[in-house]
Amino acid sequence: QVQLAESGGGLVQAGGSLRLSCAASGRTFSLLAMGWFRQAPGKEREFVGAISGIGGRTYYADSMKGRFTISRDNAKNTVYLQMNSLKPEDTDVYYCAGKMTYELITGTNYDYWGQGTQVTVSS
């Protein structure tokens, strides 16, 4: 069983930056494909981006390209979401997710989910 815990959310002004972290338990983190999602109340969970375990390949939703960057540190069992040029519409709860696979997963079919961290961008 893998447990995921996000951190790093908070309140930031438009145009600012935040870096979210997702710490994973277990010894198999390097084999986990990881994803970031976000969700506003009453809306569907939205894919932000993903990173593979082996090789660290990344893939982003079109609206996030150029502003958001996903990276991972397998030695620390942590994946990061660097968010730059934040906009008020980026306000959401952000979730990380993991799945034991070599593929990049862009859907919500992950096996493990964190509890989420709130990001609020003020105008």
N, C-alpha and C positions, 0 to 999 in steps of 0.2 A: 504494500500500500504506500502511495506517495501522498504527502501532504504539502500543499502550497500555501504560502503566505505572502500577500502583497504588502508593500509599504511605500511611503514616499508621496502619497497624495496630499492635497492641501489646497489652499487658496492662492491664486496667482493672478496678476493683472494681465490683460490682453497684451500679446507680444512677448510675454515672458516664457520661461522654460521650467520644466520639471523633469526629474528622472524618477521613474517608478522602478522598484525592485520586486522581484518575486523569488523568494527563497524556498527551496525544495528539500524535503527530507529524503533519506534513502541513499543508497550507494550507486544507483543506476542513472543518475541525472544525465550523464553524457549521452545516454541512449534515448533520452526523451526528446521528442519534438515538442516545442513550446509555442504557445500562441498567446496573443493579447486581444482582448475584446473589450467593448464598452457598452454600457446600457443605461438608458435614461428611464425613469419611471413610466410605465405604460407602453414602452417601446420594445421592439425585438433587440436581442443582443447583436451587436454589430462587430464584424471582424475588423481588427486594426492591422495586424501583421503576425507573421510567424517566423520561426527559426528552426532549422533542423538540428538534430543532435550531432550527428557526425558531419563535419564539414562546415557547419554554421551557415548554411544557405538561408537567405531571407526572402520574404515575400510580403508585400504591403498592399493594403487596399489603396485604390487610386487616389482617394481623397487624403491619404496620409503620406503619400510619397513626397520626399523632399523636406518634410517637417519632422517626421517621426523616424527613429532608428532603434532597431532591436539588436541587442548583443547578448552574449552569455559568457559567463566565467564558470567553466565546469569544475574548476578547483574549489570554487566557493559555492557550488550548487545553486547558482543564482542567474536569473535572466533579467535583463534591464529593458526598459522602454524610455528612451530619451525623447522628450517632446519639446520642440522649439516652436517659436512663433505661434503661441497658443491663442486660440480664438474663443469667444464666449460659447460658441456652439460645440466646443470640445468638452464642455462641462458634462460629466457623466460619472458613473461608477465604473472603474476599470478593473478587469479581471484577467488573471493569467490562467492558463490551462496547459495540461501536459498529456502526452500519449506516447506509449512505447512503440515507436515506429521510425523507419528510416525516411519516411515521406514528410513533405510539408503539408500540414493540414490547414485548409482555409475555411472549412466549415466548422460547425460546433460539435463535431463528433470526437471530442476529447474525452479521456477517461477521468481526468483529475482536474479539479477547479479550486481556485482560491476563493476567499470570502469577499474579495473586492476592496478597492480603496477609492475614496471619493476625490475627484478632481473638480475644482470649481474655478472657472476663469471669469474674472470680473471685467466689465467693459470700461 
